[in-house]
Amino acid sequence: MDAQQVGDEAQRFVQGLVEAFGVSATTSVRRDGDEIEVVVEGNDLGLLVGPRGTTLQAIQELTRVASHRRLGDNDTRLRVDIAGYRERRREALARFANQVAAQVIADGEPKRLEPMSSADRKIVHDVLAEVDGVVTRSEGDDPQRCVVIEPANA
């Protein structure tokens, strides 16, 4: 499946969802090999992001399923970002993870973070892989799966 075709179809689908929400926004597509990101920009897009990105996650999943069903595409990695939410979320999670890691190092006690999506857990694992003195692991089952940060010598 051609990434251009998948991107165009995904953009049309997301634009339709944006219009169904009654929001004024523009959509564009960024392509990097087999990775496609549909970007939504505009004002007052909080409704499309939802609490802690839950609506954004649902829009991304709907877009992925629609792309798969309409085009038979299973190979393309498809993401949706709305008003730069993903980068802001990544930065906030990185700050939080580093704060908790510092606390774990100081106290010598493991800390269990709140349940989070697989994408958020990956951010925490990736950020803390660069921090000496702590290790991370995920435990539990979705949707209650969470990251545990432990002292490296535990």
N, CA, C and O atoms as a DFTB+ gen file, in Angstrom:
616 C
 N C O
     1  1       0.849      -1.182       0.000
     2  2       0.000       0.000       0.000
     3  2       0.889       1.237       0.000
     4  3       1.846       1.322       0.770
     5  1       0.578       2.169      -0.843
     6  2       1.336       3.399      -0.991
     7  2       1.072       4.334       0.197
     8  3      -0.081       4.611       0.526
     9  1       2.142       4.816       0.838
    10  2       2.008       5.699       2.003
    11  2       1.265       6.985       1.644
    12  3       0.531       7.528       2.470
    13  1       1.451       7.467       0.434
    14  2       0.742       8.676      -0.014
    15  2      -0.766       8.443       0.026
    16  3      -1.519       9.282       0.521
    17  1      -1.195       7.308      -0.495
    18  2      -2.622       6.979      -0.532
    19  2      -3.179       6.812       0.882
    20  3      -4.268       7.302       1.183
    21  1      -2.437       6.124       1.748
    22  2      -2.876       5.933       3.135
    23  2      -2.982       7.281       3.835
    24  3      -3.958       7.543       4.537
    25  1      -1.984       8.132       3.646
    26  2      -2.001       9.460       4.264
    27  2      -3.165      10.302       3.799
    28  3      -3.820      10.964       4.604
    29  1      -3.429      10.283       2.496
    30  2      -4.549      11.062       1.953
    31  2      -5.881      10.570       2.504
    32  3      -6.739      11.371       2.875
    33  1      -6.050       9.261       2.557
    34  2      -7.297       8.689       3.082
    35  2      -7.456       9.009       4.566
    36  3      -8.545       9.366       5.016
    37  1      -6.371       8.882       5.321
    38  2      -6.418       9.183       6.756
    39  2      -6.748      10.654       6.981
    40  3      -7.521      10.988       7.880
    41  1      -6.168      11.534       6.170
    42  2      -6.446      12.962       6.306
    43  2      -7.917      13.254       6.023
    44  3      -8.545      14.016       6.758
    45  1      -8.471      12.662       4.971
    46  2      -9.895      12.862       4.662
    47  2     -10.772      12.375       5.814
    48  3     -11.746      13.032       6.182
    49  1     -10.425      11.232       6.373
    50  2     -11.205      10.668       7.471
    51  2     -11.159      11.588       8.696
    52  3     -12.194      11.881       9.295
    53  1      -9.960      12.038       9.061
    54  2      -9.818      12.927      10.224
    55  2     -10.531      14.249       9.972
    56  3     -11.180      14.775      10.876
    57  1     -10.426      14.797       8.764
    58  2     -11.119      16.056       8.458
    59  2     -12.624      15.875       8.623
    60  3     -13.304      16.769       9.127
    61  1     -13.145      14.728       8.202
    62  2     -14.568      14.441       8.395
    63  2     -14.946      14.387       9.863
    64  3     -16.001      14.893      10.248
    65  1     -14.105      13.783      10.689
    66  2     -14.367      13.750      12.134
    67  2     -14.333      15.152      12.729
    68  3     -15.182      15.509      13.546
    69  1     -13.349      15.941      12.316
    70  2     -13.236      17.320      12.806
    71  2     -14.512      18.085      12.478
    72  3     -15.055      18.791      13.328
    73  1     -14.983      17.947      11.260
    74  2     -16.210      18.635      10.849
    75  2     -17.411      18.111      11.619
    76  3     -18.300      18.886      11.973
    77  1     -17.455      16.803      11.887
    78  2     -18.561      16.222      12.656
    79  2     -18.587      16.761      14.082
    80  3     -19.655      16.880      14.681
    81  1     -17.431      17.084      14.621
    82  2     -17.350      17.685      15.952
    83  2     -17.776      19.151      15.925
    84  3     -17.984      19.759      16.974
    85  1     -17.905      19.715      14.727
    86  2     -18.298      21.114      14.607
    87  2     -17.176      22.077      14.946
    88  3     -17.421      23.193      15.404
    89  1     -15.947      21.644      14.721
    90  2     -14.774      22.438      15.067
    91  2     -14.140      22.966      13.783
    92  3     -14.123      22.283      12.759
    93  1     -13.623      24.182      13.852
    94  2     -12.922      24.757      12.710
    95  2     -11.427      24.462      12.863
    96  3     -10.777      24.953      13.786
    97  1     -10.899      23.662      11.953
    98  2      -9.488      23.287      12.024
    99  2      -9.008      22.855      10.652
   100  3      -9.802      22.518       9.774
   101  1      -7.699      22.872      10.483
   102  2      -7.098      22.391       9.244
   103  2      -6.337      21.100       9.532
   104  3      -5.844      20.886      10.639
   105  1      -6.254      20.256       8.527
   106  2      -5.499      19.011       8.664
   107  2      -4.402      18.973       7.613
   108  3      -4.550      19.499       6.509
   109  1      -3.311      18.345       7.981
   110  2      -2.214      18.130       7.040
   111  2      -1.603      16.771       7.354
   112  3      -1.906      16.160       8.379
   113  1      -0.744      16.312       6.465
   114  2      -0.121      15.000       6.631
   115  2       1.390      15.156       6.577
   116  3       1.931      15.844       5.711
   117  1       2.055      14.507       7.517
   118  2       3.517      14.402       7.491
   119  2       3.850      12.939       7.238
   120  3       3.280      12.042       7.858
   121  1       4.780      12.713       6.321
   122  2       5.179      11.342       6.002
   123  2       6.670      11.167       6.244
   124  3       7.475      12.046       5.939
   125  1       7.015      10.024       6.794
   126  2       8.416       9.655       6.980
   127  2       8.508       8.157       6.743
   128  3       8.327       7.362       7.666
   129  1       8.789       7.776       5.507
   130  2       8.807       6.361       5.149
   131  2       7.422       5.763       5.307
   132  3       6.463       6.233       4.694
   133  1       7.315       4.722       6.133
   134  2       6.022       4.084       6.385
   135  2       5.308       4.681       7.588
   136  3       4.307       4.128       8.045
   137  1       5.802       5.800       8.108
   138  2       5.143       6.467       9.227
   139  2       4.400       7.687       8.711
   140  3       4.942       8.505       7.968
   141  1       3.145       7.784       9.126
   142  2       2.294       8.892       8.701
   143  2       1.696       9.537       9.932
   144  3       1.215       8.857      10.838
   145  1       1.731      10.867       9.952
   146  2       1.095      11.602      11.039
   147  2       0.117      12.597      10.433
   148  3       0.491      13.444       9.622
   149  1      -1.146      12.479      10.843
   150  2      -2.154      13.455      10.449
   151  2      -2.167      14.510      11.547
   152  3      -2.375      14.194      12.718
   153  1      -1.946      15.761      11.165
   154  2      -1.834      16.861      12.116
   155  2      -3.065      17.749      11.988
   156  3      -3.440      18.159      10.889
   157  1      -3.687      18.040      13.128
   158  2      -4.856      18.917      13.171
   159  2      -4.445      20.188      13.898
   160  3      -3.945      20.130      15.022
   161  1      -4.656      21.340      13.259
   162  2      -4.310      22.634      13.855
   163  2      -5.529      23.540      13.855
   164  3      -6.355      23.496      12.943
   165  1      -5.625      24.352      14.880
   166  2      -6.720      25.304      14.988
   167  2      -6.820      25.805      16.414
   168  3      -5.966      25.512      17.251
   169  1      -7.862      26.556      16.679
   170  2      -8.092      27.091      18.016
   171  2      -9.152      26.271      18.730
   172  3     -10.022      25.672      18.097
   173  1      -9.074      26.251      20.044
   174  2     -10.085      25.586      20.874
   175  2     -10.314      24.135      20.456
   176  3     -11.443      23.729      20.183
   177  1      -9.244      23.371      20.411
   178  2      -9.340      21.974      19.988
   179  2      -9.369      21.001      21.165
   180  3      -9.215      19.793      20.984
   181  1      -9.565      21.532      22.361
   182  2      -9.605      20.689      23.551
   183  2     -10.637      19.581      23.465
   184  3     -10.416      18.486      23.981
   185  1     -11.756      19.851      22.821
   186  2     -12.802      18.844      22.657
   187  2     -12.272      17.633      21.889
   188  3     -12.640      16.496      22.182
   189  1     -11.408      17.884      20.905
   190  2     -10.848      16.793      20.109
   191  2      -9.736      16.036      20.840
   192  3      -9.462      14.877      20.531
   193  1      -9.104      16.691      21.798
   194  2      -8.045      16.037      22.573
   195  2      -8.664      15.227      23.700
   196  3      -8.286      14.077      23.925
   197  1      -9.619      15.826      24.413
   198  2     -10.279      15.133      25.519
   199  2      -9.410      15.090      26.757
   200  3      -8.246      15.489      26.726
   201  1      -9.986      14.600      27.854
   202  2      -9.221      14.528      29.095
   203  2      -8.038      13.570      28.955
   204  3      -8.204      12.392      28.639
   205  1      -6.848      14.102      29.196
   206  2      -5.605      13.322      29.121
   207  2      -5.434      12.620      27.781
   208  3      -4.830      11.550      27.704
   209  1      -5.969      13.231      26.725
   210  2      -5.773      12.706      25.371
   211  2      -6.653      11.533      24.994
   212  3      -6.397      10.871      23.989
   213  1      -7.694      11.259      25.786
   214  2      -8.513      10.075      25.508
   215  2      -9.282      10.189      24.192
   216  3      -9.397       9.207      23.458
   217  1      -9.804      11.365      23.891
   218  2     -10.529      11.531      22.627
   219  2      -9.551      11.452      21.456
   220  3      -9.858      10.844      20.431
   221  1      -8.390      12.056      21.603
   222  2      -7.351      11.966      20.578
   223  2      -6.985      10.506      20.320
   224  3      -6.852      10.097      19.167
   225  1      -6.821       9.719      21.384
   226  2      -6.500       8.295      21.240
   227  2      -7.595       7.580      20.462
   228  3      -7.307       6.750      19.599
   229  1      -8.857       7.900      20.767
   230  2      -9.983       7.271      20.070
   231  2      -9.999       7.673      18.595
   232  3     -10.242       6.837      17.725
   233  1      -9.739       8.952      18.314
   234  2      -9.693       9.423      16.925
   235  2      -8.578       8.696      16.172
   236  3      -8.767       8.284      15.028
   237  1      -7.433       8.541      16.805
   238  2      -6.329       7.834      16.159
   239  2      -6.709       6.388      15.865
   240  3      -6.438       5.883      14.776
   241  1      -7.331       5.727      16.824
   242  2      -7.708       4.320      16.625
   243  2      -8.764       4.192      15.526
   244  3      -8.675       3.298      14.685
   245  1      -9.757       5.075      15.528
   246  2     -10.771       5.056      14.465
   247  2     -10.128       5.271      13.098
   248  3     -10.482       4.605      12.125
   249  1      -9.188       6.198      13.032
   250  2      -8.503       6.491      11.774
   251  2      -7.701       5.281      11.306
   252  3      -7.704       4.947      10.121
   253  1      -7.018       4.628      12.236
   254  2      -6.234       3.438      11.904
   255  2      -7.138       2.319      11.383
   256  3      -6.831       1.686      10.373
   257  1      -8.252       2.081      12.077
   258  2      -9.179       1.023      11.659
   259  2      -9.794       1.356      10.300
   260  3      -9.907       0.483       9.439
   261  1     -10.191       2.612      10.105
   262  2     -10.775       3.016       8.822
   263  2      -9.764       2.824       7.688
   264  3     -10.117       2.346       6.611
   265  1      -8.523       3.194       7.933
   266  2      -7.476       3.023       6.924
   267  2      -7.285       1.546       6.597
   268  3      -7.158       1.168       5.432
   269  1      -7.267       0.735       7.618
   270  2      -7.095      -0.706       7.422
   271  2      -8.259      -1.288       6.621
   272  3      -8.055      -2.050       5.675
   273  1      -9.463      -0.925       7.005
   274  2     -10.641      -1.511       6.342
   275  2     -10.832      -0.989       4.926
   276  3     -11.161      -1.755       4.020
   277  1     -10.626       0.312       4.730
   278  2     -10.856       0.884       3.400
   279  2      -9.761       0.510       2.411
   280  3     -10.028       0.279       1.231
   281  1      -8.528       0.451       2.902
   282  2      -7.403       0.254       1.985
   283  2      -6.680      -1.071       2.180
   284  3      -5.798      -1.414       1.394
   285  1      -7.041      -1.813       3.209
   286  2      -6.351      -3.062       3.488
   287  2      -4.928      -2.856       3.968
   288  3      -4.084      -3.741       3.830
   289  1      -4.659      -1.682       4.536
   290  2      -3.300      -1.345       4.955
   291  2      -3.034      -1.814       6.381
   292  3      -3.731      -1.414       7.314
   293  1      -2.025      -2.663       6.544
   294  2      -1.605      -3.117       7.871
   295  2      -0.191      -2.677       8.212
   296  3       0.234      -2.806       9.360
   297  1       0.535      -2.167       7.247
   298  2       1.963      -1.915       7.426
   299  2       2.303      -0.490       7.839
   300  3       3.353      -0.259       8.438
   301  1       1.451       0.453       7.535
   302  2       1.756       1.846       7.791
   303  2       1.520       2.186       9.255
   304  3       0.488       1.834       9.826
   305  1       2.483       2.873       9.858
   306  2       2.303       3.376      11.224
   307  2       1.612       4.725      11.112
   308  3       2.120       5.653      10.482
   309  1       0.454       4.815      11.730
   310  2      -0.394       5.989      11.588
   311  2      -0.605       6.640      12.939
   312  3      -1.002       5.985      13.903
   313  1      -0.336       7.944      13.002
   314  2      -0.572       8.712      14.226
   315  2      -1.402       9.932      13.886
   316  3      -1.388      10.428      12.760
   317  1      -2.125      10.401      14.889
   318  2      -2.863      11.652      14.770
   319  2      -2.385      12.547      15.899
   320  3      -2.264      12.098      17.038
   321  1      -2.111      13.811      15.593
   322  2      -1.770      14.782      16.634
   323  2      -2.682      15.979      16.470
   324  3      -2.974      16.415      15.357
   325  1      -3.123      16.498      17.591
   326  2      -4.041      17.629      17.585
   327  2      -3.425      18.763      18.394
   328  3      -3.170      18.619      19.590
   329  1      -3.188      19.891      17.728
   330  2      -2.688      21.115      18.359
   331  2      -1.409      20.875      19.158
   332  3      -1.213      21.490      20.206
   333  1      -0.538      19.990      18.678
   334  2       0.734      19.738      19.348
   335  2       0.620      19.020      20.678
   336  3       1.554      19.046      21.479
   337  1      -0.528      18.370      20.927
   338  2      -0.755      17.718      22.216
   339  2       0.294      16.658      22.516
   340  3       0.780      16.583      23.645
   341  1       0.651      15.849      21.549
   342  2       1.562      14.727      21.813
   343  2       2.923      15.206      22.322
   344  3       3.473      14.617      23.253
   345  1       3.462      16.248      21.736
   346  2       4.761      16.758      22.187
   347  2       4.643      17.367      23.583
   348  3       5.518      17.161      24.424
   349  1       3.584      18.104      23.831
   350  2       3.382      18.667      25.177
   351  2       3.225      17.555      26.207
   352  3       3.760      17.649      27.312
   353  1       2.499      16.511      25.851
   354  2       2.305      15.377      26.761
   355  2       3.634      14.673      27.014
   356  3       3.935      14.301      28.148
   357  1       4.431      14.488      25.961
   358  2       5.735      13.848      26.115
   359  2       6.623      14.642      27.064
   360  3       7.270      14.072      27.943
   361  1       6.652      15.955      26.885
   362  2       7.473      16.806      27.748
   363  2       6.998      16.751      29.196
   364  3       7.817      16.672      30.111
   365  1       5.690      16.791      29.413
   366  2       5.147      16.734      30.774
   367  2       5.448      15.383      31.421
   368  3       5.822      15.328      32.593
   369  1       5.289      14.301      30.672
   370  2       5.596      12.971      31.209
   371  2       7.081      12.832      31.526
   372  3       7.447      12.226      32.532
   373  1       7.927      13.384      30.682
   374  2       9.372      13.314      30.919
   375  2       9.731      14.051      32.205
   376  3      10.509      13.541      33.011
   377  1       9.174      15.245      32.405
   378  2       9.433      15.997      33.644
   379  2       8.963      15.204      34.858
   380  3       9.690      15.069      35.842
   381  1       7.737      14.679      34.779
   382  2       7.164      13.911      35.881
   383  2       8.007      12.671      36.175
   384  3       8.320      12.393      37.333
   385  1       8.374      11.929      35.137
   386  2       9.158      10.704      35.315
   387  2      10.503      11.014      35.960
   388  3      10.953      10.276      36.837
   389  1      11.144      12.090      35.539
   390  2      12.427      12.470      36.133
   391  2      12.278      12.866      37.598
   392  3      13.145      12.558      38.416
   393  1      11.179      13.552      37.935
   394  2      10.929      13.911      39.338
   395  2      10.736      12.665      40.190
   396  3      11.303      12.559      41.278
   397  1       9.942      11.728      39.703
   398  2       9.703      10.494      40.456
   399  2      10.995       9.690      40.565
   400  3      11.274       9.113      41.616
   401  1      11.781       9.642      39.502
   402  2      13.055       8.915      39.536
   403  2      13.978       9.510      40.594
   404  3      14.637       8.772      41.327
   405  1      14.032      10.829      40.678
   406  2      14.865      11.476      41.699
   407  2      14.391      11.093      43.096
   408  3      15.202      10.872      43.995
   409  1      13.085      11.018      43.271
   410  2      12.522      10.624      44.562
   411  2      12.870       9.163      44.880
   412  3      13.209       8.842      46.019
   413  1      12.786       8.290      43.887
   414  2      13.127       6.875      44.073
   415  2      14.602       6.737      44.456
   416  3      14.945       5.958      45.346
   417  1      15.462       7.485      43.793
   418  2      16.895       7.443      44.105
   419  2      17.131       7.941      45.527
   420  3      17.901       7.339      46.275
   421  1      16.474       9.034      45.901
   422  2      16.661       9.608      47.239
   423  2      16.119       8.702      48.337
   424  3      16.766       8.520      49.368
   425  1      14.934       8.132      48.123
   426  2      14.275       7.316      49.152
   427  2      14.692       5.854      49.123
   428  3      14.595       5.159      50.134
   429  1      15.151       5.386      47.974
   430  2      15.477       3.974      47.838
   431  2      14.260       3.069      47.779
   432  3      14.379       1.851      47.912
   433  1      13.084       3.663      47.579
   434  2      11.830       2.906      47.547
   435  2      11.219       2.957      46.150
   436  3      11.216       4.014      45.519
   437  1      10.701       1.825      45.654
   438  2      10.045       1.847      44.339
   439  2       8.757       2.666      44.376
   440  3       8.117       2.792      45.420
   441  1       8.395       3.211      43.238
   442  2       7.152       3.980      43.096
   443  2       6.366       3.423      41.919
   444  3       6.911       3.166      40.846
   445  1       5.082       3.246      42.149
   446  2       4.175       2.790      41.099
   447  2       3.431       4.022      40.577
   448  3       2.803       4.751      41.345
   449  1       3.509       4.241      39.279
   450  2       2.799       5.363      38.670
   451  2       1.359       4.964      38.402
   452  3       1.013       3.783      38.431
   453  1       0.536       5.948      38.144
   454  2      -0.868       5.681      37.825
   455  2      -0.965       4.920      36.507
   456  3      -0.053       5.004      35.684
   457  1      -2.039       4.187      36.292
   458  2      -2.217       3.497      35.006
   459  2      -2.166       4.496      33.852
   460  3      -2.666       5.616      33.957
   461  1      -1.554       4.067      32.754
   462  2      -1.451       4.943      31.584
   463  2      -1.432       4.109      30.315
   464  3      -1.252       2.891      30.346
   465  1      -1.621       4.795      29.209
   466  2      -1.649       4.125      27.904
   467  2      -0.274       3.552      27.572
   468  3       0.735       3.932      28.165
   469  1      -0.258       2.639      26.622
   470  2       1.021       2.045      26.212
   471  2       1.966       3.110      25.662
   472  3       3.174       3.037      25.883
   473  1       1.431       4.094      24.951
   474  2       2.274       5.164      24.407
   475  2       2.909       5.977      25.530
   476  3       4.090       6.316      25.459
   477  1       2.131       6.290      26.565
   478  2       2.672       7.042      27.698
   479  2       3.687       6.203      28.474
   480  3       4.715       6.722      28.913
   481  1       3.405       4.915      28.644
   482  2       4.364       4.043      29.338
   483  2       5.681       3.992      28.574
   484  3       6.752       4.012      29.180
   485  1       5.608       3.926      27.250
   486  2       6.830       3.885      26.435
   487  2       7.654       5.148      26.641
   488  3       8.880       5.082      26.735
   489  1       6.993       6.293      26.713
   490  2       7.709       7.549      26.957
   491  2       8.448       7.473      28.286
   492  3       9.629       7.813      28.360
   493  1       7.762       7.030      29.338
   494  2       8.388       6.938      30.661
   495  2       9.574       5.978      30.621
   496  3      10.651       6.307      31.118
   497  1       9.389       4.790      30.031
   498  2      10.494       3.825      29.938
   499  2      11.676       4.420      29.170
   500  3      12.820       4.297      29.608
   501  1      11.415       5.058      28.039
   502  2      12.487       5.621      27.214
   503  2      13.234       6.735      27.942
   504  3      14.463       6.787      27.906
   505  1      12.494       7.624      28.605
   506  2      13.119       8.736      29.331
   507  2      13.993       8.203      30.460
   508  3      15.130       8.644      30.632
   509  1      13.466       7.258      31.225
   510  2      14.198       6.782      32.398
   511  2      15.288       5.770      32.060
   512  3      16.120       5.459      32.913
   513  1      15.300       5.254      30.843
   514  2      16.405       4.387      30.420
   515  2      17.717       5.170      30.420
   516  3      18.796       4.586      30.524
   517  1      17.616       6.486      30.302
   518  2      18.792       7.359      30.278
   519  2      19.207       7.820      31.673
   520  3      20.209       8.523      31.810
   521  1      18.462       7.441      32.709
   522  2      18.735       7.907      34.075
   523  2      19.450       6.805      34.849
   524  3      18.933       5.697      34.995
   525  1      20.638       7.119      35.339
   526  2      21.372       6.160      36.165
   527  2      20.710       6.058      37.528
   528  3      20.259       7.057      38.089
   529  1      20.655       4.844      38.053
   530  2      20.152       4.656      39.408
   531  2      18.732       4.148      39.503
   532  3      18.263       3.829      40.595
   533  1      18.026       4.065      38.360
   534  2      16.666       3.522      38.383
   535  2      16.459       2.562      37.216
   536  3      17.124       2.652      36.184
   537  1      15.530       1.653      37.409
   538  2      15.061       0.773      36.342
   539  2      13.540       0.846      36.339
   540  3      12.921       1.176      37.350
   541  1      12.951       0.535      35.198
   542  2      11.492       0.580      35.092
   543  2      10.971      -0.754      34.585
   544  3      11.673      -1.509      33.913
   545  1       9.737      -1.013      34.924
   546  2       9.031      -2.175      34.386
   547  2       7.548      -1.835      34.380
   548  3       7.088      -0.991      35.150
   549  1       6.816      -2.494      33.513
   550  2       5.362      -2.341      33.494
   551  2       4.752      -3.539      34.189
   552  3       5.273      -4.652      34.114
   553  1       3.636      -3.296      34.870
   554  2       2.932      -4.413      35.488
   555  2       1.435      -4.175      35.419
   556  3       0.971      -3.043      35.282
   557  1       0.689      -5.272      35.517
   558  2      -0.759      -5.203      35.441
   559  2      -1.241      -5.435      34.027
   560  3      -0.454      -5.658      33.107
   561  1      -2.543      -5.377      33.876
   562  2      -3.184      -5.570      32.580
   563  2      -3.909      -4.294      32.181
   564  3      -4.425      -3.566      33.029
   565  1      -3.941      -4.035      30.878
   566  2      -4.686      -2.867      30.389
   567  2      -6.139      -2.990      30.793
   568  3      -6.651      -4.109      30.790
   569  1      -6.823      -1.958      31.130
   570  2      -6.383      -0.561      31.105
   571  2      -5.712      -0.102      32.400
   572  3      -5.457       1.091      32.565
   573  1      -5.426      -1.013      33.307
   574  2      -4.813      -0.646      34.587
   575  2      -3.296      -0.859      34.607
   576  3      -2.679      -0.799      35.670
   577  1      -2.699      -1.103      33.453
   578  2      -1.256      -1.352      33.384
   579  2      -0.507      -0.066      33.742
   580  3      -0.874       1.023      33.301
   581  1       0.543      -0.210      34.542
   582  2       1.273       0.971      35.003
   583  2       2.777       0.708      34.991
   584  3       3.224      -0.428      34.839
   585  1       3.536       1.770      35.154
   586  2       4.992       1.697      35.226
   587  2       5.395       1.707      36.694
   588  3       4.859       2.473      37.495
   589  1       6.348       0.844      37.033
   590  2       6.953       0.846      38.358
   591  2       8.400       1.292      38.172
   592  3       9.133       0.748      37.347
   593  1       8.795       2.294      38.957
   594  2      10.169       2.801      38.921
   595  2      10.851       2.308      40.193
   596  3      10.369       2.540      41.302
   597  1      11.980       1.624      40.015
   598  2      12.679       1.021      41.149
   599  2      14.134       1.477      41.182
   600  3      14.707       1.829      40.151
   601  1      14.726       1.468      42.379
   602  2      16.170       1.723      42.436
   603  2      16.902       0.644      41.635
   604  3      16.505      -0.521      41.660
   605  1      17.940       1.015      40.943
   606  2      18.654       0.066      40.086
   607  2      19.299      -1.057      40.878
   608  3      19.512      -2.142      40.339
   609  1      19.611      -0.826      42.126
   610  2      20.289      -1.845      42.923
   611  2      19.325      -2.689      43.742
   612  3      19.763      -3.467      44.590
   613  1      18.020      -2.555      43.509
   614  2      17.028      -3.303      44.304
   615  2      16.946      -4.747      43.876
   616  3      16.165      -5.514      44.439
